[in-house]
Amino acid sequence: MDAVSMNFTGFSAEGLRFLRDLALNNDPVWFKPRRDEYEALVRGPMLALVADLLTLAADRQLPVTGEPAKAVFRVYRDVRFSKDKRPYKTHCGASLSRTGAKLAPGLFYIHIEPGGCFVAAGFWHPEPPVAEKVRQRILAEPVRFLKVVRGLDAKGMPIEPDEEGAKRLPRGCEAGRGTAVEPFLKQRNLIARHALSDADVGSATLPALLLERYAAARPLLDFGWDAIDG
């Protein structure tokens, strides 16, 4: 980390407080006069974090790429089809991938929210053909997949239960019924997640910590990529 120039200094207490205040005042009347504060206290540090993470990844020849401005999600919620019409997100998120696309199969996601920060990696909302390839690879290599699962558990980054999962095995996965991989075959999303404390995200060492979490989740990403590319 000393060999490359780092710009991220941590998410400040003021930045986290801004997100708390936004949660209590989720309204344009409150937010618009404070937009510059959001840019300086929340979005700016996230851009610096992503830039540093990409620098470290490139230095170590890891398959993570993207552009900070495109990787960071907008503060505005999409309320077109939602009953919840609150206009702003009360967290700040960023997503990277091996292709640079924000929602590519095999993403690395950073979530900053007071008291609820986390990092996640895996396959979120994959297109049906992609999900089918991953499921079939799980069926074909159950021993390897379960080894990945155990490794994630051991490193404190388990695959989280999927609220969007199916109650029944998807068609073509009947061979997995009654086996240890059955619960995973029912999941739509395969996401490994690790909680971060407010102290973690307030530290200038966060890029290095995130890179460690990426390394911990790499076997899951490699497994899915092998299925997709194969």
N, C-alpha and C positions, 0 to 999 in steps of 0.2 A: 504493500500500500504506500510505502514511502517513495517508491520509484516513480509514481505518477502523481500529477497535480490534482488535488481534490478541492471541490468548492462547497460541498454540503457541510453545514455546521450544526445541523439538527433542527427539528421542529421545535420552536420555542414554546414556552408556557403561554405566551400571548397568542400564538397561532392556534394552539389547542383550545384556548379560552374563546377565541373567535368562533370556532366551530360549535362550541357549547352555546354561545350566544345566538348563533344562527339557528340552532335547533329550537330555541325559545322564541325566535323572531323571524320565522320563515315567511318573509313577506318582502316584496319589492320596495315598499316604503322604508323598511329598515336597511335592506341590503344595498340598494343602489348608491346611497351616499357613502357607503363603506366598501365599495368595490375595490378601491385602491388598497385598502387594508387587506382584503382577501388575497389580492395579487402578491402583496409583499410578505404576508405572514403565512400563507398556506400554499398557493400555487407556485410561488417563486421557489420555496424550499423543495417542493416536489420535483420541479424541473431540474434543480441542481442535484437532487438525489438520483434521479434517473440518469442524468448525464454522467455522474460519477460511477454509477453501477455499470453503464455501458462501457466506460473507459476501463474499468477493472476487468470486465468480461472479455473485452478485446485483448487486453494485455495477457490474459490467461487462455485465449483462443477458445472461449466457451460459446456455444451456439445461442447467444442472446443478442438481439439487435433491435433497432428502432430509432425513432427520433423523439427526443423529449417532448416537444410541443404536440406531437401526434399521439404519444403514448399516454399522456395525462388526460383523464376524462374531464369533460366540461362540468361545471357546477350546476348547470340547468338540468332538471329532471324532465323526462319525456312523459307528459301527463295526458297525451292525446287519448289513450285508451284506459286510463287509470281513474278509479274513483277518488284516489288520493291526489288532490290538486295542489299540494304544496309545491312551489316552483323550484326550490333549491335542494340539492343534495347536502346533507349535513356531515359528509365525509369527503375525503379527497382520495381518488384512486388512480392507479397507473398500471398499464399492462404492457408487457414485452413478450416477444416470441422469437423463434429462430428465423422467421421470415421478415419480421418487422411489422406485420399486420397485428393490430391491436387484439383481435379476437381469433387469431389463427389457432388451429389445433395444437395443443401443447403450449399453453401460455404461462407466464409468470406474473402474478398480480400482487400489488402492494396497496394496502388499505389503511388510511390514516383517519381515525375517529377517536375522540377522547374516550378512554376506557374500553375501546373495542378495536384497537389496531391489530392487524394480522398480515401475514404473507401467505400466499397460496400458489400452488402450481398444479397443472394437470389439464384435463380436457373438460371444458365447460360448454354446454349447449352444442355439442358436435353435430354436424349434419348427419342425417340418417346413414348414408353410406360409410362415413367415418366411424360412427358408433358401431355399426355392424362389423367393420374390419377389426376394431379393438376387441369386441366380444368374441369373435371367432378366434382371435389370437389367444385370448384368455382360455378358451376351450382347448386350443391346440397345445398350449404351454402352461398348464395350471401350476406346475411345480415352480417354474420361473416366476410366474405372477405372484404366487403366495410368498415366495422369497422376497419379492419387492415389497409386498404388504408388510411383512415382518420387519424388514429393514426400515421402512418408514415409521412404524410404531416405535422401534428402538431409538430412532433419532428424534423422536418427539414431533413428528410431522405426519400423523396418521391420515388415511383417506377418510373423509368425513361422510357420515350417512347422507343419502341424497333424498331430499324431500320430494323431488320430482321423479323418483324411481317408480318402476312398474310393480304392481302387486303380483303379476304373473311373469314367468319367464318369457322373454320375447321369442317370437317364432324363429326357429332355427337354432335355439339354444337349449333344447330339451335334454341334450346329453349332460347338461350341467346340473340337472335336478338332483337334489340330495347331496351335492358335493360342497366342498368348502368354498368354491368360487361362485355358488349360486347367488348369494346376496349382491355380489359385484356385477354379475350379468344383468341383474334387474335395474341397476343404477343407470340413469341417463348421463350423469356427470361423474367423473372420477377426479376428485380434487383432494390433494394433500394440503393440509393447513397447519400453520403454527402461529400461535398468539404472540403478540409483541406488547410489551408494557409501554406506558407513556415515557418511562425513562429510556427504554430502548430507542424509541424514535426521536428522543431529544438529544441523542448522542451523535457526535460526528463520526463514530465508528459504525453507524447503521449500514452504509454500503457494504462493508466487509461482512457484517452479520447477515445481510440479505444474500450475499454470494454464498455463504455457508449453507443457508437454507435452500438455495438453488441446487447446490451440490447434493444435499440430502434428498431432494426430490428428483434428481436427475434419473435414477433408475425407472421411475414411473414414466417420465417423459420419453426416455429411450424405448421403453416397452411399447408405448403408444405409437411413437414415430416408426418403429420397426413394423408395426402392424399396418400403418397407413402407407408407408413407402414400399412394403413388400408386395 
